[in-house]
Amino acid sequence: MKFLSPVSLLPFALALIFSAQAVANSIEHSTQKHRVIVLTDIEADPDDTQSLVRFFLYANVIDIQGLVATTSVHQKNVVAPESIRKVIRAYGKVQRNLEKHEAGFPSEKQLLSLVKQGQPVYGINGMGAGKDTEGSDWIIRTLELDDQRPLWISVWGGANTLAQALHKLKETRTDAELQKLLAKIRVYAISDQDDTGIWIRKNFPDLFYIISPGGYGAATWVGIHKVVEGIDNTTISNQWIADNIQQGHGPLGAIYPDVAYSAEGDTPAWLSLIPNGLNAPEHPNWGGWGGRYELYIPERAKTDPSGFNGGIPIEQEPRAIWTNAIDTYAPIVDGAYGRATRNSDKSFSDFHVGIWRWRDDFQNDFAARMDWTTKSVGEANHPPVVKLSHAESLRVKSGHYFSLDASNSSDPDGDSLSFYWSLYPEAGSYKGPFKIDTQNLARIGAFAPKVEREETLHFIVRVADKGTPKLARYKRVIVTLAP
């Protein structure tokens, strides 16, 4: 179904219905920061240091509550907390300049106090009676704080520090106490990098767990650095990294290491915690900068069991997990000779798409924040502020007209804005025919398709400025279609 012009829609204005009633599981309106503890096998590969550099640039919008050095299959007998501290000390040299751009960046001292370490032992051999560490104890302590927000455990390496915390809780807490604490935990693991991941999922079947098990090539997170034939991959090139991150960007940029195997494979484990108007981490199936995932039991044969993972045995998953989901996406392209932006004639469909479809936006965002470490407010770019003229959850009856409006959006630097509305069909329940015209319009409208039961449509508005680098923010509008 195509959108009609604003003039042709005027006779139907009286048919417009917006409901203030929120849909079930609607968009999170909380302004609270997401709590996170990072488990990192830093020094196993340069990409952990790369991810930490980016991570601290968002330390004012994410509530960092722990930074734990761990082992992994790639680094079995040593942990490297001092390497975390090295990145923090570089961050400390630029923290005051970051504060000029946005408030809330923690001090170097605060972050240093959060550095802990796990067992310098691989996997299950590093857990059990008498094998508590300051890292596992810190997870328990943080869980038991009087804070009802979920606690995200962002696993960049092996998971045995988390496994040890869970083992101790199971041994020392009542069932009721244990279940209350488990309900707070959200795990996003970058594949299984030791043999405790599957142990956790077997022994704690209700634990919220995002992971692509099996060979790394069959993992969603690969989308952050995958070279995709048929699109512009400039923002993951060595030259782009040198120009925008490493060189001429102060002490934090200077310690960002060159790519060895692949760039920032761990970053997707926390990208969805950034409040950008698109991300909804409690709903992995909605999609965001960290990818899109669905809840099911994957077949072992489809997890690339013979692919590279460092030699960890790959078992059949015993229960449903949040794992790979397929997106179909046609990139946005500029129309020739002054024509409006549109979707490319070529579309892509796989589980990597859920991340790389947003890649230019989050790479540019990274570059802009790196600029904040050395530049004044007037010299740097800052993201636009997206403002809707209606609620983020709408209820519309079949056949009735509705409109979506982000025209009140603004830019703190006074930059001109571009608007791009799109439908995210995989995130909603309605799968029938419904098409929108992808035009550079702040306000659009359409007639709701006919449905026999309640269905949902997810619309995303991307508002981008014309600064350098170009920055984007979003709003997600969930339209519930009523019969």
N, C-alpha and C positions, 0 to 999 in steps of 0.2 A: 504494500500500500504506500503510495507516494504522498508526500506532503503537498498541500495546496498553497497557493500564494496567499499572503495576508489579506488581500482585497477579497478574494473569493471566499475566504473563511468568515467574513463579517456577518453574513446572515446566520451563522451558526453560533455566534458569540453567546447567545442565551442558553445554548445547550451545554456550555462549559460547566463542569462540576469538579470542584476540588474538595477533597475531604481532609479535615484536620486529623482524622483518625489514623494513627500509625499502623502500618502493616506489621504482622508478626515477624519477628526477627529483622526488624527494619534497621536502617543505618544508625550506627552508634553516634550519639550526639555528645558524649562525654568529652570534655577537654582535658581529662586527666592523662598524664603521660603513661606510656606502657612501661612496666617494670621488666628488666631483663638482666640475666646473668649469662655471661659468655664463657664457654668452655673452649679453649683454643690450644691446639698443638703447635703453637708458634715455634718457628725455626725448622719445622718439618718441610716447609715450603715457603717461599717468600710471600705467597698470597695471603697468609694470616696477617702479616705486617701491613700489607696493602689494605686489607679490610679494616684493620684497627685504625689506620690513618683516616679513612673515610668515616668510620664509626664515631670517632671523637669530634668530627665536624658537626655531628648531629646530637652531641651530648646535652644540648639545651632542650631538645624536644623529646628525648627518650630518657627514662629514669634508669640510669645504669646502676645496678646494685651488686655487681660482682664481676671480676675478671680473673678466671681461673686457668692456670697453665696446666695442661694435661698431656698425656701420651696419645699415641694413635698407632695404627699399623705401619705408618710411615716414620714413626719416631717412638720406639718401644720402651726405651730404658732411661729417658731423661725428660724433664720438664724445664721450661725456660721462663720463669716469671720475670727475670731481669730484662728480657726482651720486651715484655709488656711495659715495664717501667721506662724503658728507653723511649718508646713512642709517647708515653705520657709526659715525659720531660720535654720532648720537642713540642707537644701540645701546650705545655705550660708557658712556653716562650711566646705563644701567639694568642693565648686565652684572652688577654685584655683587648687585643684588636678585634677578636671575634665578638666580644661584648659590645663593641660600638655598633655592630650590625643587628644583633638580636640579644636580648637579655637571657640569663639563666644558664650560662656555661659554667659548669663546676670548676673549682680550682684544681690545680695540679695536686695539691695535698689531698683533697677529697678523693680524687681518682686513685692516687697511690695507696690510700687506705683500703681500697677495694680489691687489690691484687692478692690473690691466694694461689695455692698450688695443690694439685692432686698427687696421687701416688706416681713415682717414677717407674711404674711397672705396667706392662701391657694388659689391657682387657680384664677378663674375669680373674686372672691371677692377682690383680691389684684391688680386689674387693673381697669382703667377707669379715668375719669376726676379727677385731683388733686392727683393721686396716682403714679406720677413719682417717681423714686428712683435714687440714684447715679448709680445703675446698669443699669437701662433702659436708662438713659441719656448718660451713657458711651457707650452703643451700638450705639446710634444715633451719638454721637461725632466721634466714630471710623469709622462708615459708611461714614460720610461726610468729612473725611480726603481726601486730594488729592492723593489718592492711588487707582489705578485701579484694584489691585488684589482682587479676591473674599475674602469675610470675612466669615470664617466658624464659626458657632455658635454650639458648642459642648454641647449638653444638657444632663447632667447626672442626673438631677432631674426634678422638675417642670419647665414649659416653660413660666410662667406668666411674668417674667422680659422681655423676648423677646416679648411677646404679648403686653405688655405695650408700649414698644418702637415702635412697628408697629402701635398700636392704635394712639399714638401721631403723628407719621409721617403722617398717613392718615388724621388726623384732621388739621395739620398745614402746609402741603406741597402741592404744586400743583400736579396734576396727573402726569405730566411729571417728576417732581422732585422725586415723590414717586417711579415711575417705574424705574428710573435710580438707585435709592438706592436699591430697591428690587432685581434688576438684579445682585447685588453684593453678595447677601446673599446665603449661603449654610448651611442648617440645617442638622445635624445628631443627632437624638434624641434616647436615650435609652428607647424605648417604650414611652407611654404617662404616665407621673407620676403626672399630674394634668389635669384639664378639659379645659386648654387653648390650648393644642396641636391641638385638632380637631377644635377649634375656629379659630386658625391661618390658618389651611388648608382650611376651608370654606371661610374665608374672604380674603385670598390671594392665589387664585387658581393657580397662576403661580409660586409661590415660590418653589425653589428647596428644597425638603424635603426627607430625608432618615429616614425611621422608620419602625418598625414592630409593627403595632397596635394590641391591644387585649391582651390576656393573655401572661405572660412572657415566658411560655413554648413554645409558638409559635413564638419566636423571634430569629432572626439570631444571636444576640449578645451572646446568651447562649453558643454558640460554644467555647467561650474563656475558659470556665471552665467545660464544659460538660464532664463527664466520658463516654468514648466511648468504648463499649465492642468490643474486637478484636484488639485493638491497645495498645501501651505502653503509659500510662497516667502519667508517672513519673513526668514530668515537671509541673504538676499542683498539685502535692502531698504536704501535709504539710511539709514533711521532706525536699523536694526539696526547698521549699520556705525558710525554716529555714536555710538550708545550703548555699544557693546561694544569698539570699536577706537579711534576718534579722540578722543573727548572724555573727559577725566578719567582718561586712561591714560598720563600722563607724556609725555616728549619723543619716544619712539618712536611712540606712537599719534598724537601731534600732527602728525607729518610724513606720516602716511598720507593721500594726496591723495583728494579727491572723485573719484567715477567720472565719466569723460568719455565714453568710448564703451562700454566694458564693464569689469566688475571682474575683475582678476586672471586674464586669459586665459593668462598664462605660468605660473601656479602649478602646473597639472597636470604640467609637465615635471619636477617633482621631488617631488611629493606621495607617490609610491610608494616613495620612499627612506626615509620615516619608519617606524621599527620599531614597528608597532602590532598585530602578530599576524595581520593580514590581508594586508598588502602582501608581494609576492614579486616584486621587480622583474626578476629573471632569467627570470621566467615571465609575460610580458605577457598571455598568454591565460588566466591564473588570475584576473585582475581585482583591483582595489584602489582606493585613493583617487585614483590618477592615471588611472583608467579601465581598460578591458579591450581588448586588441588581438589580432588573429590574423594569422598569417603567410601572405600570399598576394600575387598580383599584381593590384591593383585595375584595373578597366576605367576608362579615362579618362572615359568618359561618365558614370560614377557618382561622379566626384569634383567635381561641380558646376563644370565648366570655365568656365562663363560667370559664375560667382559672384564676389563681391569678393575680391581678394587683392592689391590694389595694382598690378595690371597685369603680374604675372610670367607669362610664357608657361607654359602647362600642357601637359606632354608625357605620353605613355603611359609608365608606369613600366616600366623594362627588366627588373626582377627582383622577387622577392618581398620585401616589407617588412612590418613589423609595423604594421597599420593597422586601421581601424574594424571593430568587432565588435558584433553586436547582442545586447543583454541584454533579457530579458523580466522585468519586476519589478512586483510588487504591493506598495506601501508598507505598512509596519507601522502598524496603527491600534489605538487602545485600545478594548476592548469596552465597551459601554454598561452602566451599572448593575452595576459590579463584575465584569463578564465578563472573561475573559482576553484578552490582546492577540492580534491575528490579522492576516492579510494583508487588505488592502483588497479590495473586490469589483471595483475597477477596476485593471487592469494596464496597463503601458506597455511598448512594445517599439521600441527604436531604438538607435543607437550613442551617443547622448548619455546614455542611462540609466546606462551603466557608470561615469560620474562622479557624476551628481546623486543617485543612490541612496544615496550616502554623505555627501551634502553637509551635512546638519544636524550630523552627527558631526564632520566636519573643521572646520566653521565654529565649533562650540562649543569644539573643541580650540584653535583660534586665539584665541578670546575668553578662554579660561582662561589661556593662556600670556601674553596681553597683560596680564591681571590680575597675573601674576607679576612684571611689570616695576615695579609700585608697591606691591603688597600683601605683607603678611607671610605666612608659611606657614599660620598659623592662619586667616587671612582668605580665602584662596584655595582653589580646588578643584584636585584632582590626580586623574589617571586611575586606574581600578581596575587590579588586577593579576590577569590571568586565569591560572588554573592548572588543567591537566587532570590527571585521576587515571590517565591512560594515555598512550601514545605519540601523536604527531601523525600517524603513519602506521600503519594497521591493515590486516591481511589477513584476510578472512572468506570462508568457503566458501559457495556458493549454498545458500540455505535455512536457514543457521545464524543464530542470534540474536547481535546485538552491541549494546553500549550505549556511550553517549557521556556523559562526566561532567565538568562544570566546577565542581562544588560546592565545591571547595577554593579558589576565587577569593576575593580580599579587596580592601578599599579602604583606602588609606593614611590617609584622613580619617575612617574609621569610618562611611562612608555605607552605607545599605542598597543592595542590588544587585538589578538585574533581569537575567534571562537570556533569551536568544532564540536558539534553534537554527534554522538554515535550511539548505536544500540549494541549492547554487549549480550548477544543472545544466549551464550553458554551460561551466563550468571543467573538468568531468569528461568521461570518454569514454562512460559509460553513458547511453543515451538512451531506455531503455525506461520503462514505467510504474512510478513509485515516488513516493509522496507522504508527506510527514511533516506531523504536526499542529504548527502553530506556537503553542505554549503557552509561558508564562513558567515554564519548568522548567529547573533546573540540570542534571538528569540525564534522558536520554531513551534509548530503545532501539527496535530493529526487527529484523525478519528480512531477511536479505540476499536480493535478488531472484535468480532463476535466470539464469545466463549460460552461454554456450557457449565463451567465451574470456575472458581477463582483462579487466576493465573497472574504471574508477575512478569514485568518487563524492566530491565535495568538500562537506563540511559546514562551516558557519561558525557559531561561537557568538559572539554579541555580548553582552558583559557591560557594562551601563551603571549608573552610580551615580545617586543622586537629589540630587546637589549642584547648585550654581549656578555656571556653566552645567553641564548634564548632560553627563558625559563617558563615552565608550565605548572599550573595547578588545576585541580579538577573539582567537580561535584558529581556525586552519583544520585540520581533520582530513581526511586523504585516506584513504578506505577502498578498498582494492583487492579487488574481487570475484573470487573464483576459482571455476572450474567445479566 
